[in-house]
Amino acid sequence: MFMNLEGRIIVVTGGARGLGRAFAEACAREKAQSVIIADILDDAGAQTAGDLRLQGFDVHFMHYDQGDPESINAFAGMLAQKFDRIDGLVNNAAIATGIGGKTYEEIDIDTWDLVMRVNVRGVWLVIKALTPLLRKSALGGRIVNLASDTALWGAPRLLHYVGSKGAIMSMTRSLSREIGEYGITINAIAPGITIVEATEYVPQERHDLYVNGRPFHRRQMPDDVVGPVVHLLGSGAGFITGQVIPVNGGFVFN
Ligand SMILES: NC(=O)c1ccc[n+]([C@@H]2O[C@H](COP(=O)([O-])OP(=O)(O)OC[C@H]3O[C@@H](n4cnc5c(N)ncnc54)[C@H](O)[C@@H]3O)[C@@H](O)[C@H]2O)c1
């Protein structure tokens, strides 16, 4: 009973590729009733959902833009037309690539605003739009936010992103006190640098810093992160809320 996601309908934002795709696939394999991948990347999102359907899983793709409030609400409307409830939400979508390597003096205001709009405001709006469906869960609604351990150790030359992920940690704590009364848990996972498409551009020194600084001297892979996310979505995690859990091979502790 505690080991899988049987009977749960789970939304994974940013599930078209990278970590989100790994979460969507893991939810399907752990017997979720349905998985909805929501992303701005239509081709990749449809492809990921199609691949999983071919394996016999009930996986759907829905388009939305987390930077656009109307698009978020339209997505919530589409979801409500197809499903009478949802049981889990993985807030994974974020601008997580192509923005590193600039000092706090070099980052431009437009990029700063875009990162905050998508990574912070967008997560708030997705939660706001989807909690009515989560409140209908008979199993107990679950929200898992993707933070980042960069916000725990203070990674340099990435201030907008690090600030956005620090905000996710604070929002997770604060929201747990607001939505607990609906039986919804909310937690954040803070991964270390994980090998996906988005981290290919990261300079080798940054990868080496992590590998050398971990008690396990190896690279982190998406499979290292899926277990804790699936656990937090399931029945066995009903008394965990407001927590920020680093999943980073021990690079930094919380
Ligand atoms: N990979 C890592 O090393 C790492 C480490 C710590 C935290 N994270 C976090 O994990 C999550 C996934 O990151 P990833 O590494 O797989 O990167 P990624 O860029 O592959 O994934 C992000 C996903 O979000 C989607 N997205 C971006 N902007 C969007 C928008 N406006 N509307 C809808 N969808 C949008 C992208 O299309 C993509 O599918 C992010 O929240 C990231 O900050 C990643």
PDBQT file of the ligand as one rigid body, heavy atoms in Angstrom, charges set to zero:
ROOT
HETATM    1  N1  LIG A 301      19.101  19.046 -13.653  1.00  0.00    +0.000 N 
HETATM    2  C1  LIG A 301      19.608  19.595 -12.559  1.00  0.00    +0.000 C 
HETATM    3  O1  LIG A 301      20.812  19.560 -12.334  1.00  0.00    +0.000 OA
HETATM    4  C2  LIG A 301      18.714  20.231 -11.553  1.00  0.00    +0.000 A 
HETATM    5  C3  LIG A 301      19.225  20.471 -10.274  1.00  0.00    +0.000 A 
HETATM    6  C4  LIG A 301      18.421  21.067  -9.318  1.00  0.00    +0.000 A 
HETATM    7  C5  LIG A 301      17.125  21.402  -9.630  1.00  0.00    +0.000 A 
HETATM    8  N2  LIG A 301      16.644  21.158 -10.875  1.00  0.00    +0.000 N 
HETATM    9  C6  LIG A 301      15.253  21.539 -11.151  1.00  0.00    +0.000 C 
HETATM   10  O2  LIG A 301      14.596  20.428 -11.711  1.00  0.00    +0.000 OA
HETATM   11  C7  LIG A 301      13.588  20.876 -12.614  1.00  0.00    +0.000 C 
HETATM   12  C8  LIG A 301      13.788  20.220 -13.979  1.00  0.00    +0.000 C 
HETATM   13  O3  LIG A 301      15.006  20.681 -14.515  1.00  0.00    +0.000 OA
HETATM   14  P1  LIG A 301      15.784  19.949 -15.696  1.00  0.00    +0.000 P 
HETATM   15  O4  LIG A 301      17.190  19.943 -15.301  1.00  0.00    +0.000 OA
HETATM   16  O5  LIG A 301      15.129  18.677 -16.073  1.00  0.00    +0.000 OA
HETATM   17  O6  LIG A 301      15.675  21.070 -16.834  1.00  0.00    +0.000 OA
HETATM   18  P2  LIG A 301      14.824  21.144 -18.176  1.00  0.00    +0.000 P 
HETATM   19  O7  LIG A 301      15.084  22.489 -18.763  1.00  0.00    +0.000 OA
HETATM   20  O8  LIG A 301      15.097  19.967 -19.025  1.00  0.00    +0.000 OA
HETATM   21  O9  LIG A 301      13.360  21.007 -17.654  1.00  0.00    +0.000 OA
HETATM   22  C9  LIG A 301      12.501  22.072 -17.411  1.00  0.00    +0.000 C 
HETATM   23  C10 LIG A 301      11.179  21.775 -18.085  1.00  0.00    +0.000 C 
HETATM   24  O10 LIG A 301      10.325  22.885 -17.818  1.00  0.00    +0.000 OA
HETATM   25  C11 LIG A 301       9.743  23.288 -19.051  1.00  0.00    +0.000 C 
HETATM   26  N3  LIG A 301       9.448  24.718 -19.031  1.00  0.00    +0.000 N 
HETATM   27  C12 LIG A 301      10.338  25.734 -19.032  1.00  0.00    +0.000 A 
HETATM   28  N4  LIG A 301       9.704  26.897 -19.105  1.00  0.00    +0.000 NA
HETATM   29  C13 LIG A 301       8.371  26.616 -19.156  1.00  0.00    +0.000 A 
HETATM   30  C14 LIG A 301       7.198  27.427 -19.250  1.00  0.00    +0.000 A 
HETATM   31  N5  LIG A 301       7.268  28.746 -19.340  1.00  0.00    +0.000 N 
HETATM   32  N6  LIG A 301       6.005  26.803 -19.256  1.00  0.00    +0.000 NA
HETATM   33  C15 LIG A 301       5.927  25.453 -19.194  1.00  0.00    +0.000 A 
HETATM   34  N7  LIG A 301       6.999  24.634 -19.117  1.00  0.00    +0.000 NA
HETATM   35  C16 LIG A 301       8.207  25.224 -19.105  1.00  0.00    +0.000 A 
HETATM   36  C17 LIG A 301      10.794  22.973 -20.105  1.00  0.00    +0.000 C 
HETATM   37  O11 LIG A 301      10.231  22.920 -21.397  1.00  0.00    +0.000 OA
HETATM   38  C18 LIG A 301      11.337  21.661 -19.612  1.00  0.00    +0.000 C 
HETATM   39  O12 LIG A 301      10.603  20.557 -20.104  1.00  0.00    +0.000 OA
HETATM   40  C19 LIG A 301      13.687  22.399 -12.636  1.00  0.00    +0.000 C 
HETATM   41  O13 LIG A 301      12.774  22.948 -11.708  1.00  0.00    +0.000 OA
HETATM   42  C20 LIG A 301      15.109  22.638 -12.179  1.00  0.00    +0.000 C 
HETATM   43  O14 LIG A 301      15.278  23.914 -11.631  1.00  0.00    +0.000 OA
HETATM   44  C21 LIG A 301      17.413  20.586 -11.851  1.00  0.00    +0.000 A 
ENDROOT
TORSDOF 0
